[in-house]
Amino acid sequence: MDKGLLQKEVAEIINVSEDTITYWENGRFVPQIQYYPAIISFLGYYPFTHETESMAGKLRQVRYCTGLNIAKCAQLLGIDIDTVKRYEAGRPIRTVAIKSIIHKMWLELSKSQKTQYRQD
């Protein structure tokens, strides 16, 4: 609404159906992670409210901004799914290589992907 667009136009931008946009707006469905990058790009800011200062927060932010589900993230990092879940839950990441990969991916995010609020 802020951008003066119709649901049909937003659906085309995000590459989903108009019904999908309606369902998201009405809270009937939650967007799948694969659509997060397009949503973040459309909004121009990161709409999630979790903390993003810790490695756990950065990992979640990287996943959301790149559209990686937990399985794909685990594969990319060379670890198992449960370990990704534990890391996101706040378990310390002791492996320097994993920390380095996450940090590098986080640094590659754009400013709008890191901004958690709208700056009008």
MOPAC internal coordinates of N, CA, C and O (Angstrom, degrees):
PM7 1SCF
backbone

  N    0.0000 0     0.00 0     0.00 0    0    0    0
  C    1.4468 1     0.00 0     0.00 0    1    0    0
  C    1.5269 1   110.44 1     0.00 0    2    1    0
  O    1.2310 1   120.48 1   138.42 1    3    2    1
  N    1.3366 1   116.68 1   -41.58 1    3    2    1
  C    1.4639 1   120.68 1  -179.63 1    5    3    2
  C    1.5236 1   111.63 1   -57.95 1    6    5    3
  O    1.2310 1   120.58 1   148.83 1    7    6    5
  N    1.3047 1   116.49 1   -31.17 1    7    6    5
  C    1.4629 1   120.54 1  -177.48 1    9    7    6
  C    1.5220 1   112.55 1   -92.73 1   10    9    7
  O    1.2310 1   120.36 1   179.59 1   11   10    9
  N    1.3298 1   116.91 1    -0.41 1   11   10    9
  C    1.4541 1   121.47 1   178.68 1   13   11   10
  C    1.5128 1   114.15 1    68.66 1   14   13   11
  O    1.2310 1   120.42 1  -150.56 1   15   14   13
  N    1.3145 1   116.80 1    29.44 1   15   14   13
  C    1.4606 1   121.35 1  -178.04 1   17   15   14
  C    1.5238 1   110.98 1  -105.04 1   18   17   15
  O    1.2310 1   121.22 1   -29.54 1   19   18   17
  N    1.2930 1   115.28 1   150.46 1   19   18   17
  C    1.4586 1   121.27 1   173.73 1   21   19   18
  C    1.5251 1   109.52 1   -81.89 1   22   21   19
  O    1.2310 1   120.58 1   -20.84 1   23   22   21
  N    1.3292 1   116.49 1   159.16 1   23   22   21
  C    1.4647 1   120.50 1   178.20 1   25   23   22
  C    1.5216 1   110.74 1   -56.13 1   26   25   23
  O    1.2310 1   120.62 1   141.13 1   27   26   25
  N    1.3152 1   116.41 1   -38.87 1   27   26   25
  C    1.4609 1   120.95 1   179.75 1   29   27   26
  C    1.5281 1   110.60 1   -59.99 1   30   29   27
  O    1.2310 1   120.36 1   138.02 1   31   30   29
  N    1.3190 1   116.91 1   -41.98 1   31   30   29
  C    1.4676 1   121.13 1  -179.76 1   33   31   30
  C    1.5223 1   111.29 1   -67.79 1   34   33   31
  O    1.2310 1   120.67 1   138.26 1   35   34   33
  N    1.3258 1   116.32 1   -41.74 1   35   34   33
  C    1.4695 1   120.67 1   177.80 1   37   35   34
  C    1.5294 1   109.58 1   -63.87 1   38   37   35
  O    1.2310 1   120.62 1   138.34 1   39   38   37
  N    1.3261 1   116.43 1   -41.66 1   39   38   37
  C    1.4685 1   121.06 1   179.02 1   41   39   38
  C    1.5247 1   110.97 1   -59.12 1   42   41   39
  O    1.2310 1   120.39 1   138.58 1   43   42   41
  N    1.3119 1   116.86 1   -41.42 1   43   42   41
  C    1.4640 1   120.53 1   178.62 1   45   43   42
  C    1.5260 1   111.49 1   -65.58 1   46   45   43
  O    1.2310 1   120.42 1   139.79 1   47   46   45
  N    1.3151 1   116.79 1   -40.21 1   47   46   45
  C    1.4689 1   121.13 1   179.92 1   49   47   46
  C    1.5222 1   110.67 1   -63.90 1   50   49   47
  O    1.2310 1   120.72 1   136.44 1   51   50   49
  N    1.3277 1   116.23 1   -43.56 1   51   50   49
  C    1.4661 1   121.31 1  -176.14 1   53   51   50
  C    1.5298 1   111.63 1   -85.74 1   54   53   51
  O    1.2310 1   120.69 1   166.45 1   55   54   53
  N    1.3255 1   116.28 1   -13.55 1   55   54   53
  C    1.4605 1   122.82 1   178.61 1   57   55   54
  C    1.5346 1   112.36 1    71.17 1   58   57   55
  O    1.2310 1   121.68 1  -132.69 1   59   58   57
  N    1.3304 1   114.40 1    47.31 1   59   58   57
  C    1.4576 1   121.97 1   174.30 1   61   59   58
  C    1.5269 1   107.67 1  -133.67 1   62   61   59
  O    1.2310 1   120.15 1    -3.48 1   63   62   61
  N    1.3246 1   117.32 1   176.52 1   63   62   61
  C    1.4531 1   120.59 1   178.07 1   65   63   62
  C    1.5303 1   110.74 1   -80.48 1   66   65   63
  O    1.2310 1   121.10 1   -20.36 1   67   66   65
  N    1.3018 1   115.49 1   159.64 1   67   66   65
  C    1.4664 1   120.47 1   176.45 1   69   67   66
  C    1.5284 1   110.38 1   -61.45 1   70   69   67
  O    1.2310 1   120.58 1   142.80 1   71   70   69
  N    1.3338 1   116.50 1   -37.20 1   71   70   69
  C    1.4679 1   120.34 1   177.49 1   73   71   70
  C    1.5278 1   111.22 1   -61.18 1   74   73   71
  O    1.2310 1   120.53 1   141.88 1   75   74   73
  N    1.3234 1   116.59 1   -38.12 1   75   74   73
  C    1.4692 1   120.44 1   178.63 1   77   75   74
  C    1.5231 1   110.38 1   -60.07 1   78   77   75
  O    1.2310 1   120.55 1   134.86 1   79   78   77
  N    1.3124 1   116.55 1   -45.14 1   79   78   77
  C    1.4767 1   120.37 1   178.36 1   81   79   78
  C    1.5292 1   109.51 1   -60.36 1   82   81   79
  O    1.2310 1   120.24 1   136.19 1   83   82   81
  N    1.3144 1   117.15 1   -43.81 1   83   82   81
  C    1.4690 1   121.46 1   178.36 1   85   83   82
  C    1.5230 1   110.70 1   -59.43 1   86   85   83
  O    1.2310 1   120.34 1   133.78 1   87   86   85
  N    1.3220 1   116.95 1   -46.22 1   87   86   85
  C    1.4647 1   120.74 1  -179.84 1   89   87   86
  C    1.5257 1   111.27 1   -62.88 1   90   89   87
  O    1.2310 1   120.13 1   138.86 1   91   90   89
  N    1.3335 1   117.36 1   -41.14 1   91   90   89
  C    1.4620 1   120.46 1   177.87 1   93   91   90
  C    1.5260 1   110.47 1   -62.92 1   94   93   91
  O    1.2310 1   120.90 1   134.79 1   95   94   93
  N    1.3258 1   115.88 1   -45.21 1   95   94   93
  C    1.4679 1   119.77 1  -178.59 1   97   95   94
  C    1.5234 1   112.05 1   -64.12 1   98   97   95
  O    1.2310 1   120.41 1   143.85 1   99   98   97
  N    1.3258 1   116.81 1   -36.15 1   99   98   97
  C    1.4670 1   121.13 1  -178.41 1  101   99   98
  C    1.5266 1   113.24 1   -86.42 1  102  101   99
  O    1.2310 1   120.18 1   179.31 1  103  102  101
  N    1.3242 1   117.26 1    -0.69 1  103  102  101
  C    1.4536 1   120.74 1   179.36 1  105  103  102
  C    1.5180 1   114.48 1    74.72 1  106  105  103
  O    1.2310 1   120.28 1  -165.20 1  107  106  105
  N    1.3251 1   117.06 1    14.80 1  107  106  105
  C    1.4682 1   119.75 1   178.59 1  109  107  106
  C    1.5217 1   111.07 1   -74.73 1  110  109  107
  O    1.2310 1   120.91 1   147.79 1  111  110  109
  N    1.3231 1   115.86 1   -32.21 1  111  110  109
  C    1.4614 1   122.06 1   178.49 1  113  111  110
  C    1.5172 1   109.17 1  -137.43 1  114  113  111
  O    1.2310 1   121.51 1   -23.97 1  115  114  113
  N    1.3038 1   114.72 1   156.03 1  115  114  113
  C    1.4573 1   122.18 1   174.65 1  117  115  114
  C    1.5273 1   106.58 1  -107.99 1  118  117  115
  O    1.2310 1   119.91 1   -42.44 1  119  118  117
  N    1.3188 1   117.77 1   137.56 1  119  118  117
  C    1.4724 1   118.86 1   179.74 1  121  119  118
  C    1.5268 1   111.63 1   -57.68 1  122  121  119
  O    1.2310 1   120.81 1   -37.43 1  123  122  121
  N    1.3181 1   116.05 1   142.57 1  123  122  121
  C    1.4624 1   120.64 1   173.44 1  125  123  122
  C    1.5167 1   107.98 1   -75.50 1  126  125  123
  O    1.2310 1   120.69 1   -27.45 1  127  126  125
  N    1.3074 1   116.28 1   152.55 1  127  126  125
  C    1.4607 1   121.89 1  -174.93 1  129  127  126
  C    1.5281 1   112.80 1   -57.57 1  130  129  127
  O    1.2310 1   119.90 1   152.24 1  131  130  129
  N    1.3053 1   117.79 1   -27.76 1  131  130  129
  C    1.4641 1   120.28 1  -179.83 1  133  131  130
  C    1.5281 1   111.68 1   -63.04 1  134  133  131
  O    1.2310 1   120.04 1   158.55 1  135  134  133
  N    1.3396 1   117.53 1   -21.45 1  135  134  133
  C    1.4659 1   121.35 1   179.28 1  137  135  134
  C    1.5332 1   113.08 1   -93.55 1  138  137  135
  O    1.2310 1   120.10 1   170.44 1  139  138  137
  N    1.3177 1   117.41 1    -9.56 1  139  138  137
  C    1.4641 1   120.44 1  -178.13 1  141  139  138
  C    1.5270 1   113.43 1   -56.27 1  142  141  139
  O    1.2310 1   119.00 1   134.45 1  143  142  141
  N    1.3418 1   119.52 1   -45.55 1  143  142  141
  C    1.4719 1   117.88 1  -179.46 1  145  143  142
  C    1.5283 1   113.13 1   -58.09 1  146  145  143
  O    1.2310 1   120.10 1   138.15 1  147  146  145
  N    1.3197 1   117.42 1   -41.85 1  147  146  145
  C    1.4644 1   120.59 1   179.67 1  149  147  146
  C    1.5247 1   111.04 1   -68.21 1  150  149  147
  O    1.2310 1   120.32 1   142.30 1  151  150  149
  N    1.3185 1   116.99 1   -37.70 1  151  150  149
  C    1.4623 1   121.18 1   178.74 1  153  151  150
  C    1.5261 1   109.98 1   -65.99 1  154  153  151
  O    1.2310 1   120.56 1   133.87 1  155  154  153
  N    1.3210 1   116.53 1   -46.13 1  155  154  153
  C    1.4690 1   121.16 1   179.26 1  157  155  154
  C    1.5250 1   110.23 1   -61.33 1  158  157  155
  O    1.2310 1   120.44 1   136.72 1  159  158  157
  N    1.3141 1   116.77 1   -43.28 1  159  158  157
  C    1.4576 1   121.28 1   178.57 1  161  159  158
  C    1.5311 1   110.64 1   -62.81 1  162  161  159
  O    1.2310 1   120.70 1   135.94 1  163  162  161
  N    1.3213 1   116.27 1   -44.06 1  163  162  161
  C    1.4590 1   121.04 1   179.47 1  165  163  162
  C    1.5301 1   111.29 1   -61.63 1  166  165  163
  O    1.2310 1   120.63 1   133.65 1  167  166  165
  N    1.3263 1   116.41 1   -46.35 1  167  166  165
  C    1.4596 1   120.54 1  -178.51 1  169  167  166
  C    1.5300 1   112.32 1   -69.85 1  170  169  167
  O    1.2310 1   121.13 1   145.82 1  171  170  169
  N    1.3324 1   115.44 1   -34.18 1  171  170  169
  C    1.4609 1   119.74 1  -177.31 1  173  171  170
  C    1.5157 1   113.10 1    84.28 1  174  173  171
  O    1.2310 1   120.40 1  -168.41 1  175  174  173
  N    1.3179 1   116.84 1    11.59 1  175  174  173
  C    1.4626 1   122.37 1   175.72 1  177  175  174
  C    1.5216 1   109.21 1  -158.03 1  178  177  175
  O    1.2310 1   120.87 1   -13.11 1  179  178  177
  N    1.3291 1   115.95 1   166.89 1  179  178  177
  C    1.4591 1   123.33 1  -178.65 1  181  179  178
  C    1.5285 1   108.19 1   -88.16 1  182  181  179
  O    1.2310 1   119.08 1   -68.70 1  183  182  181
  N    1.3370 1   119.37 1   111.30 1  183  182  181
  C    1.4637 1   121.11 1  -171.78 1  185  183  182
  C    1.5284 1   116.33 1   -84.42 1  186  185  183
  O    1.2310 1   120.04 1  -178.32 1  187  186  185
  N    1.3087 1   117.53 1     1.68 1  187  186  185
  C    1.4614 1   120.38 1  -176.92 1  189  187  186
  C    1.5242 1   110.37 1   -91.15 1  190  189  187
  O    1.2310 1   120.55 1   -29.73 1  191  190  189
  N    1.3231 1   116.56 1   150.27 1  191  190  189
  C    1.4585 1   120.47 1  -172.46 1  193  191  190
  C    1.5257 1   114.85 1  -107.00 1  194  193  191
  O    1.2310 1   119.70 1  -176.07 1  195  194  193
  N    1.3221 1   118.17 1     3.93 1  195  194  193
  C    1.4665 1   118.70 1   178.68 1  197  195  194
  C    1.5342 1   109.30 1   -67.21 1  198  197  195
  O    1.2310 1   120.96 1   -21.26 1  199  198  197
  N    1.3213 1   115.76 1   158.74 1  199  198  197
  C    1.4620 1   118.81 1   179.07 1  201  199  198
  C    1.5223 1   109.71 1   -68.42 1  202  201  199
  O    1.2310 1   120.83 1   -28.76 1  203  202  201
  N    1.3101 1   116.01 1   151.24 1  203  202  201
  C    1.4597 1   120.38 1  -177.01 1  205  203  202
  C    1.5253 1   112.45 1  -130.40 1  206  205  203
  O    1.2310 1   120.44 1  -162.54 1  207  206  205
  N    1.3121 1   116.76 1    17.46 1  207  206  205
  C    1.4704 1   120.54 1  -178.99 1  209  207  206
  C    1.5277 1   112.62 1   -89.84 1  210  209  207
  O    1.2310 1   120.21 1   146.09 1  211  210  209
  N    1.3171 1   117.20 1   -33.91 1  211  210  209
  C    1.4660 1   121.11 1  -178.10 1  213  211  210
  C    1.5311 1   109.81 1   -82.71 1  214  213  211
  O    1.2310 1   120.56 1   -11.40 1  215  214  213
  N    1.3198 1   116.54 1   168.60 1  215  214  213
  C    1.4649 1   120.24 1   175.86 1  217  215  214
  C    1.5332 1   109.78 1   -62.93 1  218  217  215
  O    1.2310 1   120.17 1   144.52 1  219  218  217
  N    1.3300 1   117.28 1   -35.48 1  219  218  217
  C    1.4663 1   120.63 1   178.24 1  221  219  218
  C    1.5248 1   110.12 1   -62.08 1  222  221  219
  O    1.2310 1   120.38 1   134.01 1  223  222  221
  N    1.3154 1   116.88 1   -45.99 1  223  222  221
  C    1.4561 1   121.36 1   178.91 1  225  223  222
  C    1.5119 1   112.43 1   -65.49 1  226  225  223
  O    1.2310 1   120.84 1   140.04 1  227  226  225
  N    1.3275 1   116.01 1   -39.96 1  227  226  225
  C    1.4633 1   120.38 1   178.81 1  229  227  226
  C    1.5317 1   110.60 1   -65.97 1  230  229  227
  O    1.2310 1   120.48 1   140.49 1  231  230  229
  N    1.3254 1   116.69 1   -39.51 1  231  230  229
  C    1.4627 1   120.70 1   178.38 1  233  231  230
  C    1.5219 1   109.70 1   -60.87 1  234  233  231
  O    1.2310 1   120.15 1   132.12 1  235  234  233
  N    1.3209 1   117.31 1   -47.88 1  235  234  233
  C    1.4667 1   120.84 1   178.97 1  237  235  234
  C    1.5294 1   110.64 1   -62.18 1  238  237  235
  O    1.2310 1   120.29 1   138.14 1  239  238  237
  N    1.3246 1   117.04 1   -41.86 1  239  238  237
  C    1.4511 1   120.54 1   179.80 1  241  239  238
  C    1.5339 1   111.24 1   -63.90 1  242  241  239
  O    1.2310 1   120.16 1   138.53 1  243  242  241
  N    1.3062 1   117.31 1   -41.47 1  243  242  241
  C    1.4655 1   121.21 1   176.92 1  245  243  242
  C    1.5278 1   109.75 1   -61.78 1  246  245  243
  O    1.2310 1   120.68 1   134.22 1  247  246  245
  N    1.3274 1   116.30 1   -45.78 1  247  246  245
  C    1.4668 1   119.44 1  -179.67 1  249  247  246
  C    1.5196 1   111.05 1   -60.15 1  250  249  247
  O    1.2310 1   120.58 1   133.05 1  251  250  249
  N    1.3300 1   116.49 1   -46.95 1  251  250  249
  C    1.4630 1   120.48 1  -177.82 1  253  251  250
  C    1.5272 1   111.14 1   -65.33 1  254  253  251
  O    1.2310 1   120.09 1   137.14 1  255  254  253
  N    1.3222 1   117.43 1   -42.86 1  255  254  253
  C    1.4657 1   120.80 1  -177.11 1  257  255  254
  C    1.5226 1   112.95 1   -71.35 1  258  257  255
  O    1.2310 1   120.34 1   155.42 1  259  258  257
  N    1.3141 1   116.95 1   -24.58 1  259  258  257
  C    1.4588 1   120.14 1  -179.96 1  261  259  258
  C    1.5310 1   112.66 1  -102.93 1  262  261  259
  O    1.2310 1   120.55 1   174.08 1  263  262  261
  N    1.3317 1   116.56 1    -5.92 1  263  262  261
  C    1.4568 1   120.55 1   178.26 1  265  263  262
  C    1.5144 1   114.36 1    75.59 1  266  265  263
  O    1.2310 1   120.58 1  -158.41 1  267  266  265
  N    1.3290 1   116.50 1    21.59 1  267  266  265
  C    1.4665 1   120.66 1  -179.46 1  269  267  266
  C    1.5237 1   110.96 1   -82.51 1  270  269  267
  O    1.2310 1   120.51 1   -56.51 1  271  270  269
  N    1.3180 1   116.63 1   123.49 1  271  270  269
  C    1.4587 1   117.58 1   171.13 1  273  271  270
  C    1.5329 1   107.45 1   -76.02 1  274  273  271
  O    1.2310 1   120.39 1    -7.15 1  275  274  273
  N    1.3146 1   116.85 1   172.85 1  275  274  273
  C    1.4686 1   120.30 1  -175.48 1  277  275  274
  C    1.5215 1   111.60 1   -61.92 1  278  277  275
  O    1.2310 1   120.05 1   141.06 1  279  278  277
  N    1.3206 1   117.50 1   -38.94 1  279  278  277
  C    1.4694 1   120.43 1  -179.33 1  281  279  278
  C    1.5296 1   111.44 1   -63.86 1  282  281  279
  O    1.2310 1   120.28 1   134.57 1  283  282  281
  N    1.3286 1   117.06 1   -45.43 1  283  282  281
  C    1.4625 1   120.28 1   179.46 1  285  283  282
  C    1.5231 1   111.26 1   -66.93 1  286  285  283
  O    1.2310 1   120.62 1   142.48 1  287  286  285
  N    1.3191 1   116.42 1   -37.52 1  287  286  285
  C    1.4611 1   120.51 1   177.46 1  289  287  286
  C    1.5246 1   110.54 1   -63.18 1  290  289  287
  O    1.2310 1   120.87 1   134.94 1  291  290  289
  N    1.3251 1   115.94 1   -45.06 1  291  290  289
  C    1.4714 1   120.65 1   178.98 1  293  291  290
  C    1.5201 1   110.45 1   -59.28 1  294  293  291
  O    1.2310 1   120.75 1   136.35 1  295  294  293
  N    1.3100 1   116.17 1   -43.65 1  295  294  293
  C    1.4690 1   120.84 1   179.58 1  297  295  294
  C    1.5294 1   110.46 1   -62.85 1  298  297  295
  O    1.2310 1   120.48 1   135.88 1  299  298  297
  N    1.3124 1   116.69 1   -44.12 1  299  298  297
  C    1.4618 1   121.73 1   179.64 1  301  299  298
  C    1.5312 1   111.78 1   -61.77 1  302  301  299
  O    1.2310 1   120.86 1   139.97 1  303  302  301
  N    1.3246 1   115.95 1   -40.03 1  303  302  301
  C    1.4697 1   120.91 1  -178.81 1  305  303  302
  C    1.5292 1   112.65 1   -84.20 1  306  305  303
  O    1.2310 1   120.25 1   169.18 1  307  306  305
  N    1.3312 1   117.13 1   -10.82 1  307  306  305
  C    1.4608 1   120.57 1  -179.40 1  309  307  306
  C    1.5153 1   113.17 1    73.29 1  310  309  307
  O    1.2310 1   120.97 1  -147.85 1  311  310  309
  N    1.3298 1   115.74 1    32.15 1  311  310  309
  C    1.4672 1   121.22 1   179.21 1  313  311  310
  C    1.5247 1   108.09 1  -130.63 1  314  313  311
  O    1.2310 1   120.27 1    -5.99 1  315  314  313
  N    1.3319 1   117.09 1   174.01 1  315  314  313
  C    1.4525 1   119.42 1  -179.14 1  317  315  314
  C    1.5331 1   110.74 1   -88.80 1  318  317  315
  O    1.2310 1   121.41 1   -16.28 1  319  318  317
  N    1.3112 1   114.91 1   163.72 1  319  318  317
  C    1.4632 1   122.67 1  -176.85 1  321  319  318
  C    1.5272 1   112.07 1   -57.97 1  322  321  319
  O    1.2310 1   120.36 1   136.01 1  323  322  321
  N    1.3299 1   116.92 1   -43.99 1  323  322  321
  C    1.4591 1   120.35 1  -178.98 1  325  323  322
  C    1.5186 1   111.93 1   -62.24 1  326  325  323
  O    1.2310 1   120.16 1   146.70 1  327  326  325
  N    1.3274 1   117.30 1   -33.30 1  327  326  325
  C    1.4629 1   120.35 1   178.45 1  329  327  326
  C    1.5266 1   110.27 1   -67.80 1  330  329  327
  O    1.2310 1   120.07 1   138.78 1  331  330  329
  N    1.3245 1   117.47 1   -41.22 1  331  330  329
  C    1.4697 1   120.32 1   176.04 1  333  331  330
  C    1.5208 1   109.88 1   -59.39 1  334  333  331
  O    1.2310 1   120.23 1   135.63 1  335  334  333
  N    1.3218 1   117.16 1   -44.37 1  335  334  333
  C    1.4644 1   121.58 1   179.16 1  337  335  334
  C    1.5301 1   111.00 1   -60.99 1  338  337  335
  O    1.2310 1   120.92 1   137.11 1  339  338  337
  N    1.3337 1   115.85 1   -42.89 1  339  338  337
  C    1.4721 1   119.51 1   179.18 1  341  339  338
  C    1.5245 1   111.05 1   -65.54 1  342  341  339
  O    1.2310 1   120.13 1   139.61 1  343  342  341
  N    1.3233 1   117.36 1   -40.39 1  343  342  341
  C    1.4706 1   121.05 1   177.59 1  345  343  342
  C    1.5227 1   110.40 1   -61.25 1  346  345  343
  O    1.2310 1   120.49 1   134.32 1  347  346  345
  N    1.3189 1   116.67 1   -45.68 1  347  346  345
  C    1.4635 1   120.01 1  -179.96 1  349  347  346
  C    1.5257 1   111.74 1   -66.91 1  350  349  347
  O    1.2310 1   120.45 1   153.78 1  351  350  349
  N    1.3168 1   116.75 1   -26.22 1  351  350  349
  C    1.4644 1   120.81 1   177.63 1  353  351  350
  C    1.5291 1   111.73 1   -79.38 1  354  353  351
  O    1.2310 1   120.46 1   174.49 1  355  354  353
  N    1.3334 1   116.73 1    -5.51 1  355  354  353
  C    1.4556 1   119.97 1   176.32 1  357  355  354
  C    1.5083 1   116.23 1   110.19 1  358  357  355
  O    1.2310 1   120.12 1  -178.56 1  359  358  357
  N    1.3254 1   117.37 1     1.44 1  359  358  357
  C    1.4677 1   118.92 1   176.70 1  361  359  358
  C    1.5278 1   108.80 1   -64.52 1  362  361  359
  O    1.2310 1   120.01 1   -45.75 1  363  362  361
  N    1.3088 1   117.59 1   134.25 1  363  362  361
  C    1.4725 1   120.08 1  -177.98 1  365  363  362
  C    1.5319 1   112.50 1   -59.29 1  366  365  363
  O    1.2310 1   121.19 1   -40.86 1  367  366  365
  N    1.3111 1   115.33 1   139.14 1  367  366  365
  C    1.4611 1   121.38 1   176.34 1  369  367  366
  C    1.5195 1   105.94 1   -94.16 1  370  369  367
  O    1.2310 1   120.81 1   -70.09 1  371  370  369
  N    1.3156 1   116.06 1   109.91 1  371  370  369
  C    1.4590 1   120.72 1  -174.93 1  373  371  370
  C    1.5281 1   112.77 1   -93.64 1  374  373  371
  O    1.2310 1   120.33 1   163.45 1  375  374  373
  N    1.3143 1   116.97 1   -16.55 1  375  374  373
  C    1.4561 1   121.20 1  -178.05 1  377  375  374
  C    1.5238 1   109.81 1   -83.05 1  378  377  375
  O    1.2310 1   120.78 1   -63.37 1  379  378  377
  N    1.3137 1   116.12 1   116.63 1  379  378  377
  C    1.4627 1   121.64 1  -177.75 1  381  379  378
  C    1.5249 1   111.50 1   -59.39 1  382  381  379
  O    1.2310 1   120.09 1   140.02 1  383  382  381
  N    1.3228 1   117.44 1   -39.98 1  383  382  381
  C    1.4667 1   120.88 1  -178.79 1  385  383  382
  C    1.5266 1   110.95 1   -62.13 1  386  385  383
  O    1.2310 1   119.80 1   138.30 1  387  386  385
  N    1.3242 1   117.99 1   -41.70 1  387  386  385
  C    1.4628 1   121.96 1   179.66 1  389  387  386
  C    1.5280 1   109.62 1   -66.34 1  390  389  387
  O    1.2310 1   120.55 1   134.11 1  391  390  389
  N    1.3303 1   116.56 1   -45.89 1  391  390  389
  C    1.4687 1   120.47 1   177.23 1  393  391  390
  C    1.5224 1   110.49 1   -57.09 1  394  393  391
  O    1.2310 1   120.82 1   137.13 1  395  394  393
  N    1.3022 1   116.04 1   -42.87 1  395  394  393
  C    1.4589 1   121.37 1  -178.48 1  397  395  394
  C    1.5261 1   111.81 1   -63.36 1  398  397  395
  O    1.2310 1   120.34 1   136.87 1  399  398  397
  N    1.3231 1   116.96 1   -43.13 1  399  398  397
  C    1.4685 1   121.12 1   179.40 1  401  399  398
  C    1.5255 1   110.11 1   -63.53 1  402  401  399
  O    1.2310 1   120.72 1   132.81 1  403  402  401
  N    1.3200 1   116.23 1   -47.19 1  403  402  401
  C    1.4756 1   120.52 1  -179.19 1  405  403  402
  C    1.5270 1   109.88 1   -61.86 1  406  405  403
  O    1.2310 1   120.82 1   134.14 1  407  406  405
  N    1.3245 1   116.04 1   -45.86 1  407  406  405
  C    1.4712 1   119.97 1  -179.12 1  409  407  406
  C    1.5288 1   110.93 1   -62.40 1  410  409  407
  O    1.2310 1   120.40 1   137.34 1  411  410  409
  N    1.3156 1   116.83 1   -42.66 1  411  410  409
  C    1.4702 1   120.77 1   179.42 1  413  411  410
  C    1.5247 1   110.23 1   -62.34 1  414  413  411
  O    1.2310 1   120.40 1   134.95 1  415  414  413
  N    1.3238 1   116.84 1   -45.05 1  415  414  413
  C    1.4666 1   120.67 1   179.36 1  417  415  414
  C    1.5280 1   110.34 1   -63.75 1  418  417  415
  O    1.2310 1   120.19 1   141.20 1  419  418  417
  N    1.3274 1   117.25 1   -38.80 1  419  418  417
  C    1.4568 1   121.05 1   179.63 1  421  419  418
  C    1.5251 1   110.58 1   -65.45 1  422  421  419
  O    1.2310 1   120.67 1   138.12 1  423  422  421
  N    1.3299 1   116.33 1   -41.88 1  423  422  421
  C    1.4640 1   120.01 1   178.73 1  425  423  422
  C    1.5243 1   112.11 1   -62.42 1  426  425  423
  O    1.2310 1   120.05 1   151.47 1  427  426  425
  N    1.3182 1   117.51 1   -28.53 1  427  426  425
  C    1.4571 1   121.89 1  -179.08 1  429  427  426
  C    1.5283 1   113.13 1   -78.00 1  430  429  427
  O    1.2310 1   120.13 1   170.06 1  431  430  429
  N    1.3392 1   117.36 1    -9.94 1  431  430  429
  C    1.4647 1   119.64 1   177.79 1  433  431  430
  C    1.5239 1   109.17 1   -69.41 1  434  433  431
  O    1.2310 1   120.74 1   -31.74 1  435  434  433
  N    1.3137 1   116.20 1   148.26 1  435  434  433
  C    1.4583 1   120.71 1   178.88 1  437  435  434
  C    1.5335 1   110.25 1   -74.68 1  438  437  435
  O    1.2310 1   121.04 1   -13.14 1  439  438  437
  N    1.3035 1   115.62 1   166.86 1  439  438  437
  C    1.4672 1   120.56 1   178.68 1  441  439  438
  C    1.5276 1   110.98 1   -59.53 1  442  441  439
  O    1.2310 1   120.33 1   137.52 1  443  442  441
  N    1.3375 1   116.97 1   -42.48 1  443  442  441
  C    1.4696 1   119.51 1  -179.45 1  445  443  442
  C    1.5302 1   111.26 1   -66.37 1  446  445  443
  O    1.2310 1   120.09 1   149.66 1  447  446  445
  N    1.3281 1   117.44 1   -30.34 1  447  446  445
  C    1.4576 1   119.88 1   177.99 1  449  447  446
  C    1.5253 1   111.38 1   -71.68 1  450  449  447
  O    1.2310 1   120.35 1   157.44 1  451  450  449
  N    1.3062 1   116.93 1   -22.56 1  451  450  449
  C    1.4634 1   121.12 1   179.82 1  453  451  450
  C    1.5220 1   112.53 1   -94.63 1  454  453  451
  O    1.2310 1   119.87 1   161.91 1  455  454  453
  N    1.3337 1   117.86 1   -18.09 1  455  454  453
  C    1.4548 1   121.82 1  -177.38 1  457  455  454
  C    1.5170 1   109.72 1   -81.25 1  458  457  455
  O    1.2310 1   120.85 1   -58.68 1  459  458  457
  N    1.3405 1   115.97 1   121.32 1  459  458  457
  C    1.4576 1   119.71 1  -175.41 1  461  459  458
  C    1.5253 1   113.84 1   -93.52 1  462  461  459
  O    1.2310 1   119.72 1  -174.71 1  463  462  461
  N    1.2832 1   118.15 1     5.29 1  463  462  461
  C    1.4610 1   119.84 1   179.87 1  465  463  462
  C    1.5236 1   107.98 1  -145.82 1  466  465  463
  O    1.2310 1   121.51 1   -19.42 1  467  466  465
  N    1.2980 1   114.71 1   160.58 1  467  466  465
  C    1.4473 1   121.01 1  -178.88 1  469  467  466
  C    1.5300 1   108.49 1   -84.48 1  470  469  467
  O    1.2310 1   120.38 1   -50.14 1  471  470  469
  N    1.3036 1   116.88 1   129.86 1  471  470  469
  C    1.4569 1   121.73 1   176.40 1  473  471  470
  C    1.5243 1   108.38 1  -104.09 1  474  473  471
  O    1.2310 1   120.60 1   -81.27 1  475  474  473
  N    1.3262 1   116.46 1    98.73 1  475  474  473
  C    1.4737 1   119.84 1  -179.02 1  477  475  474
  C    1.5070 1   110.30 1   -92.54 1  478  477  475
  O    1.2310 1   120.10 1   180.00 1  479  478  477

